[in-house]
């Protein structure tokens, strides 16, 4: 009897462990789907079939996870049956913002950059192997660059901010992230490639962290960006300026670089000698 009881307890323990593992996998998959939908928000969202294709999950599993997120309010579905970010995701983001301080620390800096340069200024944050534009401030210059909009989610290595984040890392780690993003970059951001990105990152390191993107994402547009040094760990915030190519003469490029250095130093709590 004692032996049977022991075996029953052992089976129950294995079953409980398997259920816990399955539950944690489901949570992780659901969060990954939420991040994927966020990346496609400005492109109209994704259908069930498209999500399944992007993730490699079975269509039935994909539908179940999306339905759960839909009912919880983290996603919504339009008449075209595509999934988009829902109101509950916005509520969570608003609640997290004061803790991470992106708005309080960086929006004023972007406003100053746009006012002084008269071009468009951005704030981007890093999310694992991607970066997301969270703020865009328009300058007064009548011809503007439309290279980046709020909510755009790009692989690290794409765009000036993506290069700036990589330049702030150790070379081996940056190379590993570029390799992980290689398929996504080749499919959506040609003529960029892993080798081209690594060259641009090396150039940004040589310039002290200043990354330049010259028409690699949008023609006739130039972006310049720097990651804000973190007190501990790697940077999670980057400031950037984008303008049309004809405005980026050599002297003006140096001037914009000095503006970015001043603002990133200020956000990092450092004083720069004049």
C-alpha positions as CSV (number, residue, x, y, z in Angstrom):
1,X,0.0,0.0,0.0
2,X,2.8,2.4,0.9
3,X,4.6,1.6,-2.4
4,X,1.4,2.3,-4.4
5,X,0.9,5.5,-2.5
6,X,4.5,6.5,-3.3
7,X,4.0,5.8,-7.0
8,X,0.8,7.7,-7.0
9,X,2.5,10.7,-5.4
10,X,5.4,10.4,-7.9
11,X,3.0,10.4,-10.9
12,X,1.1,13.3,-9.5
13,X,4.3,15.2,-9.0
14,X,5.4,14.5,-12.6
15,X,2.0,15.6,-13.9
16,X,2.1,18.8,-11.9
17,X,5.6,19.6,-13.2
18,X,4.5,18.9,-16.8
19,X,1.4,21.2,-16.3
20,X,3.5,23.9,-14.8
21,X,6.0,23.7,-17.7
22,X,3.2,23.8,-20.2
23,X,1.7,26.8,-18.5
24,X,4.9,28.7,-18.5
25,X,5.5,27.9,-22.2
26,X,2.0,29.2,-23.0
27,X,2.6,32.4,-21.1
28,X,5.9,33.0,-22.9
29,X,4.3,32.2,-26.3
30,X,1.5,34.6,-25.6
31,X,3.9,37.4,-24.7
32,X,5.9,36.7,-27.8
33,X,2.8,37.0,-29.9
34,X,1.9,40.3,-28.2
35,X,5.4,41.6,-29.1
36,X,5.0,40.4,-32.7
37,X,1.6,42.1,-33.1
38,X,3.1,45.3,-31.7
39,X,5.8,45.1,-34.4
40,X,3.2,45.0,-37.1
41,X,0.8,47.6,-35.5
42,X,1.6,50.4,-38.0
43,X,1.5,47.9,-40.9
44,X,-2.1,46.9,-40.2
45,X,-1.7,44.0,-37.8
46,X,-1.6,40.3,-38.6
47,X,-4.0,37.5,-39.4
48,X,-4.0,34.2,-37.6
49,X,-2.3,32.5,-40.6
50,X,0.4,35.2,-40.8
51,X,1.1,35.0,-37.1
52,X,1.4,31.2,-37.4
53,X,3.8,31.6,-40.3
54,X,5.9,34.2,-38.5
55,X,6.2,32.1,-35.3
56,X,6.2,28.5,-36.6
57,X,3.4,27.6,-34.2
58,X,0.5,25.4,-35.2
59,X,-2.5,27.4,-36.5
60,X,-4.7,25.9,-33.7
61,X,-2.2,26.9,-31.0
62,X,-1.9,30.4,-32.5
63,X,-5.6,30.8,-32.6
64,X,-6.0,29.7,-29.0
65,X,-3.3,32.1,-27.7
66,X,-4.6,35.0,-29.8
67,X,-8.1,34.4,-28.5
68,X,-6.9,34.5,-24.9
69,X,-5.2,37.8,-25.6
70,X,-8.2,39.1,-27.4
71,X,-10.6,38.3,-24.5
72,X,-8.2,39.8,-22.0
73,X,-8.2,43.1,-24.0
74,X,-4.5,43.0,-24.9
75,X,-5.4,42.6,-28.6
76,X,-8.3,43.6,-30.7
77,X,-9.5,42.4,-34.1
78,X,-10.7,44.6,-36.9
79,X,-13.3,43.9,-39.7
80,X,-10.4,42.6,-41.8
81,X,-9.8,39.9,-39.1
82,X,-6.3,41.1,-38.4
83,X,-5.1,41.4,-34.8
84,X,-3.8,44.7,-33.4
85,X,-2.8,46.0,-30.0
86,X,-5.7,46.4,-27.7
87,X,-6.6,48.9,-24.9
88,X,-5.3,46.8,-22.0
89,X,-1.8,46.8,-23.6
90,X,-1.9,50.6,-23.5
91,X,-3.0,50.6,-19.9
92,X,0.0,48.4,-19.0
93,X,2.4,50.6,-20.9
94,X,1.1,53.8,-19.2
95,X,1.5,52.1,-15.8
96,X,5.1,51.1,-16.6
97,X,6.2,54.4,-18.0
98,X,6.9,56.3,-14.7
99,X,9.1,53.5,-13.4
100,X,11.3,53.4,-16.5
101,X,11.1,57.2,-16.8
102,X,11.4,57.3,-20.6
103,X,9.0,60.2,-20.9
104,X,10.3,62.3,-18.0
105,X,13.9,61.8,-18.9
106,X,13.9,61.9,-22.7
107,X,10.9,63.8,-24.2
108,X,12.2,67.2,-23.1
109,X,15.6,66.3,-24.7
110,X,13.9,65.4,-28.0
111,X,11.8,68.6,-27.9
112,X,15.0,70.7,-27.5
113,X,16.8,68.8,-30.3
114,X,13.9,69.4,-32.7
115,X,13.7,73.1,-31.7
116,X,17.4,73.8,-32.2
117,X,18.0,71.6,-35.3
118,X,14.5,72.3,-36.8
119,X,14.5,68.7,-37.9
120,X,12.6,65.7,-36.5
121,X,13.9,64.2,-33.2
122,X,13.1,60.8,-31.8
123,X,13.3,58.8,-28.6
124,X,13.7,55.0,-29.1
125,X,13.9,52.2,-26.5
126,X,15.5,48.8,-26.8
127,X,13.3,45.7,-26.6
128,X,15.6,42.6,-26.6
129,X,16.7,42.3,-30.3
130,X,14.6,45.2,-31.5
131,X,14.1,48.9,-30.8
132,X,10.8,50.8,-30.7
133,X,10.2,54.5,-31.5
134,X,8.2,55.9,-28.5
135,X,8.3,59.6,-29.3
136,X,8.6,61.8,-32.4
137,X,9.0,65.6,-32.2
138,X,8.6,67.6,-35.4
139,X,11.0,70.5,-36.1
140,X,10.1,73.6,-38.0
141,X,11.9,72.8,-41.2
142,X,9.1,72.5,-43.9
143,X,10.6,69.4,-45.6
144,X,10.7,66.5,-43.2
145,X,12.0,63.0,-43.0
146,X,9.3,60.4,-42.5
147,X,11.7,57.6,-41.8
148,X,10.3,56.7,-38.3
149,X,6.9,56.9,-36.6
150,X,5.8,56.3,-33.1
151,X,5.3,52.6,-32.5
152,X,7.6,51.5,-35.3
153,X,9.6,48.4,-34.1
154,X,12.8,47.7,-36.0
155,X,15.5,45.0,-35.6
156,X,18.7,46.2,-33.9
157,X,21.0,47.2,-36.7
158,X,18.2,48.9,-38.8
159,X,18.1,52.7,-38.5
160,X,20.4,55.0,-36.6
161,X,19.0,54.1,-33.2
162,X,19.4,50.4,-33.9
163,X,23.1,51.0,-34.9
164,X,23.6,53.2,-31.8
165,X,22.4,50.4,-29.4
166,X,24.7,47.9,-31.0
167,X,27.7,50.2,-30.9
168,X,27.2,50.5,-27.1
169,X,27.6,46.7,-26.8
170,X,30.7,44.5,-26.8
171,X,31.5,43.5,-30.4
172,X,30.8,39.8,-29.9
173,X,27.4,40.5,-28.4
174,X,26.5,42.9,-31.2
175,X,27.5,40.4,-33.8
176,X,25.4,37.7,-32.2
177,X,22.3,40.0,-32.3
178,X,22.9,40.9,-35.9
179,X,23.2,37.2,-36.7
180,X,19.9,36.5,-34.9
181,X,18.2,39.3,-36.8
182,X,19.7,38.4,-40.2
183,X,16.7,36.7,-41.7
184,X,14.3,39.5,-40.7
185,X,16.7,42.1,-42.0
186,X,17.2,40.4,-45.4
187,X,13.5,39.9,-45.9
188,X,12.4,43.5,-45.0
189,X,15.3,45.9,-45.1
190,X,17.5,45.4,-48.2
191,X,20.1,46.5,-49.2
192,X,21.1,46.1,-45.5
193,X,23.0,42.9,-44.6
194,X,24.8,41.6,-41.6
195,X,28.2,42.6,-43.0
196,X,27.0,46.1,-43.9
197,X,25.5,46.6,-40.4
198,X,28.6,45.4,-38.6
199,X,30.7,47.9,-40.7
200,X,28.3,50.7,-39.7
201,X,28.4,49.7,-36.0
202,X,32.2,49.7,-36.1
203,X,32.1,53.2,-37.6
204,X,29.8,54.3,-34.8
205,X,32.2,53.0,-32.2
206,X,35.0,54.8,-33.8
207,X,32.9,58.0,-33.6
208,X,32.4,57.5,-29.9
209,X,28.9,56.0,-30.2
210,X,27.5,58.3,-32.8
211,X,25.6,56.2,-35.4
212,X,24.7,57.5,-38.9
213,X,22.2,55.9,-41.2
214,X,22.5,57.4,-44.7
215,X,19.4,56.4,-46.7
216,X,19.6,52.7,-45.8
217,X,16.0,52.5,-44.7
218,X,14.3,55.5,-46.5
219,X,15.8,57.1,-49.6
220,X,17.0,60.7,-49.3
221,X,16.9,60.5,-45.5
222,X,19.8,60.6,-43.0
223,X,19.5,59.7,-39.4
224,X,22.0,60.3,-36.6
225,X,21.6,58.7,-33.1
226,X,23.3,58.1,-29.8
227,X,22.4,55.7,-27.0
228,X,22.1,57.2,-23.6
229,X,24.7,55.7,-21.2
230,X,23.1,53.7,-18.4
231,X,24.2,53.9,-14.8
232,X,24.3,50.0,-14.8
233,X,24.1,47.6,-17.7
234,X,23.5,48.4,-21.3
235,X,21.6,51.5,-22.6
236,X,17.9,51.2,-23.1
237,X,17.2,54.6,-24.5
238,X,18.5,56.4,-27.6
239,X,18.0,59.9,-29.0
240,X,18.1,60.6,-32.7
241,X,17.6,63.2,-35.3
242,X,16.4,62.6,-38.9
243,X,16.6,65.0,-41.8
244,X,16.7,65.0,-45.6
245,X,20.0,64.2,-47.2
246,X,20.6,67.7,-48.7
247,X,20.6,69.2,-45.1
248,X,23.3,66.9,-43.8
249,X,26.5,68.7,-44.9
250,X,29.7,67.8,-43.1
251,X,29.7,70.8,-40.8
252,X,26.1,70.4,-39.9
253,X,26.6,66.7,-39.2
254,X,29.3,67.7,-36.6
255,X,26.9,70.2,-35.1
256,X,24.1,67.7,-34.8
257,X,26.5,65.3,-33.2
258,X,27.5,67.9,-30.6
259,X,23.8,68.5,-29.8
260,X,23.2,64.8,-29.3
261,X,26.3,64.4,-27.1
262,X,25.2,67.3,-24.9
263,X,21.7,65.8,-24.4
264,X,22.8,62.2,-23.9
265,X,25.4,63.4,-21.3
266,X,22.7,65.4,-19.6
267,X,20.4,62.4,-19.4
268,X,23.2,60.2,-18.1
269,X,24.0,62.7,-15.4
270,X,27.4,63.6,-16.8
271,X,28.9,67.1,-17.4
272,X,30.7,67.7,-20.6
273,X,33.5,70.3,-20.5
274,X,33.1,73.1,-23.0
